[in-house]
Amino acid sequence: MGKVSEAKLRATKKYEKANIRQILLKFHKTHEAEIIEKLDSVPSKNNYIRQLILQDLEREKKEANK
């Protein structure tokens, strides 16, 4: 794959600054080993965590409507 132009890098950086929020998660290797093992077993940690959060939000909406 070829090099990315400076203009493309600037455009990407500008877009991400305006539209993307990055969140860092840290896990203790001993106390949270099961969490780390599960995250290592999925193809995309980002998508897995996103789906869990969306499921939780959906559950909360259903509970609020009862």
N, CA and C of each residue as an Amber inpcrd file, in Angstrom:
protein
   198
   0.8390000  -1.1670000   0.0000000   0.0000000   0.0000000   0.0000000
   0.8950000   1.2440000   0.0000000   0.5390000   2.2600000  -0.7540000
   1.3450000   3.4660000  -0.8660000   1.2040000   4.3780000   0.3270000
   2.0440000   5.3810000   0.3540000   1.9900000   6.3590000   1.4320000
   0.7300000   7.2040000   1.3240000   0.2600000   7.6540000   2.4600000
  -0.9150000   8.5180000   2.5050000  -0.4380000   9.9610000   2.4100000
  -1.1320000  10.7540000   1.6140000  -0.7240000  12.1430000   1.4230000
  -0.9280000  12.9490000   2.6980000  -0.1880000  14.0210000   2.8140000
  -0.3280000  14.9210000   3.9630000  -1.7410000  15.4850000   4.0270000
  -2.3270000  15.8060000   2.8730000  -3.6910000  16.3460000   2.8380000
  -4.6880000  15.3430000   3.4020000  -4.5260000  14.0730000   3.0510000
  -5.4130000  13.0240000   3.5610000  -5.2610000  12.8870000   5.0690000
  -4.0360000  12.9330000   5.5730000  -3.8050000  12.8480000   7.0170000
  -4.4460000  14.0210000   7.7440000  -4.2990000  15.2260000   7.1860000
  -4.9160000  16.4110000   7.7950000  -6.4370000  16.2970000   7.8040000
  -6.9950000  15.8370000   6.6930000  -8.4530000  15.6950000   6.6010000
  -8.9600000  14.6650000   7.6060000  -8.2560000  13.5640000   7.7210000
  -8.6450000  12.5240000   8.6740000  -8.5710000  13.0470000  10.1040000
  -7.4920000  13.7410000  10.4280000  -7.3240000  14.3040000  11.7670000
  -8.4320000  15.3110000  12.0790000  -8.7740000  16.1510000  11.1230000
  -9.8350000  17.1470000  11.3080000 -11.1820000  16.4530000  11.5330000
 -11.4800000  15.4410000  10.7260000 -12.7330000  14.7030000  10.8670000
 -12.8140000  14.0380000  12.2420000 -11.7380000  13.3630000  12.6380000
 -11.7450000  12.6640000  13.9190000 -11.8840000  13.6340000  15.0860000
 -11.2570000  14.7850000  14.9890000 -11.3640000  15.7770000  16.0590000
 -12.8070000  16.2310000  16.2340000 -13.5230000  16.3810000  15.1310000
 -14.8980000  16.8640000  15.1790000 -15.9160000  15.7630000  15.4840000
 -15.6180000  14.5060000  15.1450000 -16.6500000  13.4780000  15.1660000
 -16.3670000  12.2300000  15.9900000 -15.1550000  12.0370000  16.4310000
 -14.7880000  10.7920000  17.1020000 -14.4050000  11.0630000  18.5480000
 -14.8570000  10.1790000  19.4330000 -14.4700000  10.2370000  20.8410000
 -13.7990000   8.9220000  21.1730000 -12.5770000   8.9790000  21.6320000
 -11.8230000   7.7800000  21.9840000 -11.8260000   7.6250000  23.4950000
 -12.0630000   6.3970000  23.9530000 -12.0980000   6.1060000  25.3830000
 -11.1270000   4.9580000  25.6570000 -10.2500000   5.1490000  26.6040000
  -9.2660000   4.1460000  26.9760000  -9.7890000   3.3410000  28.1610000
  -9.6990000   2.0250000  28.0710000 -10.0780000   1.1480000  29.1770000
  -8.8360000   0.4240000  29.6710000  -8.7100000   0.3100000  30.9720000
  -7.5900000  -0.4290000  31.5650000  -8.1540000  -1.5430000  32.4370000
  -7.5020000  -2.7040000  32.3920000  -7.9220000  -3.8430000  33.1900000
  -6.7380000  -4.4040000  33.9530000  -6.9740000  -4.7870000  35.2020000
  -5.9480000  -5.3980000  36.0290000  -5.7380000  -6.8290000  35.5560000
  -4.4990000  -7.1950000  35.2600000  -4.1950000  -8.5060000  34.6740000
  -4.6210000  -9.6710000  35.5660000  -4.5570000  -9.4930000  36.8740000
  -4.9120000 -10.5740000  37.7900000  -6.3870000 -10.5430000  38.1560000
  -6.8580000  -9.4110000  38.6350000  -8.2270000  -9.3150000  39.1360000
  -9.2810000  -9.3530000  38.0330000  -8.9170000  -8.9750000  36.8410000
  -9.8850000  -8.9280000  35.7450000  -9.4490000  -9.8050000  34.5650000
  -8.7780000 -10.9050000  34.8980000  -8.2530000 -11.8000000  33.8640000
  -9.3520000 -12.3790000  32.9840000 -10.5210000 -12.6670000  33.5750000
 -11.6290000 -13.2170000  32.7830000 -12.1150000 -12.2210000  31.7350000
 -12.1470000 -10.9490000  32.1060000 -12.5650000  -9.9070000  31.1610000
 -11.5600000  -9.8240000  30.0180000 -10.2880000  -9.8200000  30.3540000
  -9.2350000  -9.7410000  29.3400000  -9.3090000 -10.9530000  28.4100000
  -9.4980000 -12.1380000  28.9790000  -9.5850000 -13.3560000  28.1720000
 -10.7680000 -13.2850000  27.2100000 -11.9140000 -12.8090000  27.7040000
 -13.0920000 -12.6910000  26.8440000 -12.8330000 -11.6940000  25.7180000
 -12.2810000 -10.5330000  26.0410000 -12.0040000  -9.5330000  25.0140000
 -11.0000000 -10.0450000  23.9870000 -10.0400000 -10.8250000  24.4390000
  -9.0560000 -11.3980000  23.5120000  -9.6770000 -12.4490000  22.5930000
 -10.8180000 -13.0060000  22.9830000 -11.4400000 -14.0700000  22.1950000
 -12.3690000 -13.5510000  21.0970000 -12.7170000 -12.2750000  21.1330000
 -13.6400000 -11.7400000  20.1310000 -12.8620000 -11.0840000  18.9910000
 -13.4230000 -11.1190000  17.7760000 -12.7100000 -10.5350000  16.6300000
 -12.5170000  -9.0210000  16.7430000 -13.5020000  -8.3270000  17.3080000
 -13.4230000  -6.8720000  17.4290000 -13.8590000  -6.4390000  18.8200000
 -12.9070000  -5.9920000  19.6110000 -13.2290000  -5.5270000  20.9580000
 -14.1870000  -4.3400000  20.8980000 -13.9460000  -3.4430000  19.9610000
 -14.7760000  -2.2540000  19.8060000 -16.2360000  -2.6350000  19.5430000
 -16.4610000  -3.5030000  18.5760000 -17.8300000  -3.9050000  18.2520000
 -18.4750000  -4.6890000  19.3830000 -17.7110000  -5.5390000  20.0470000
 -18.2440000  -6.3290000  21.1570000 -18.7200000  -5.4170000  22.2870000
 -17.8980000  -4.4820000  22.6860000 -18.2620000  -3.5620000  23.7660000
 -19.4380000  -2.6870000  23.3420000 -19.4280000  -2.2120000  22.0990000
 -20.5290000  -1.3970000  21.5890000 -21.8470000  -2.1590000  21.6490000
 -21.8340000  -3.4360000  21.2280000 -23.0560000  -4.2400000  21.2520000
 -23.5510000  -4.4760000  22.6790000 -22.6440000  -4.7060000  23.6040000
 -23.0520000  -4.8790000  25.0040000 -23.7280000  -3.6200000  25.5390000
 -23.1850000  -2.4760000  25.2150000 -23.7580000  -1.2100000  25.6820000
 -25.1240000  -0.9810000  25.0440000 -25.2460000  -1.2480000  23.7480000
 -26.5320000  -1.0730000  23.0720000 -27.5930000  -2.0150000  23.6500000
 -27.2130000  -3.2410000  23.9530000 -28.1470000  -4.1830000  24.5830000
 -28.5830000  -3.6830000  25.9530000 -27.6500000  -3.1320000  26.7110000
 -27.9590000  -2.5950000  28.0300000 -28.9140000  -1.4070000  27.9220000
 -28.6660000  -0.5280000  26.9710000 -29.5560000   0.6240000  26.7680000
 -30.9580000   0.1710000  26.3780000 -31.0400000  -0.8380000  25.5140000
 -32.3430000  -1.3650000  25.0960000 -33.0830000  -1.9650000  26.2910000
 -32.3580000  -2.6970000  27.1280000 -32.9640000  -3.2810000  28.3300000
 -33.4840000  -2.1880000  29.2540000 -32.7080000  -1.1200000  29.4260000
 -33.1300000  -0.0090000  30.2720000 -34.3790000   0.6760000  29.7230000
 -34.4720000   0.8190000  28.4070000 -35.6650000   1.4190000  27.7900000
 -36.8890000   0.5640000  28.0510000 -36.7420000  -0.7620000  27.9190000
 -37.8620000  -1.6670000  28.1520000 -38.3190000  -1.5940000  29.6040000
 -37.3760000  -1.5400000  30.5360000 -37.7170000  -1.4600000  31.9450000
 -38.3950000  -0.1320000  32.2720000 -37.9860000   0.9430000  31.6280000
 -38.5830000   2.2590000  31.8890000 -40.0130000   2.3310000  31.3620000
 -40.3330000   1.5410000  30.3360000 -41.6730000   1.5630000  29.7510000
 -42.6660000   0.6610000  30.4900000 -42.1970000  -0.0880000  31.4620000
 -43.1000000  -0.9980000  32.2080000 -43.8620000  -0.2570000  33.2530000
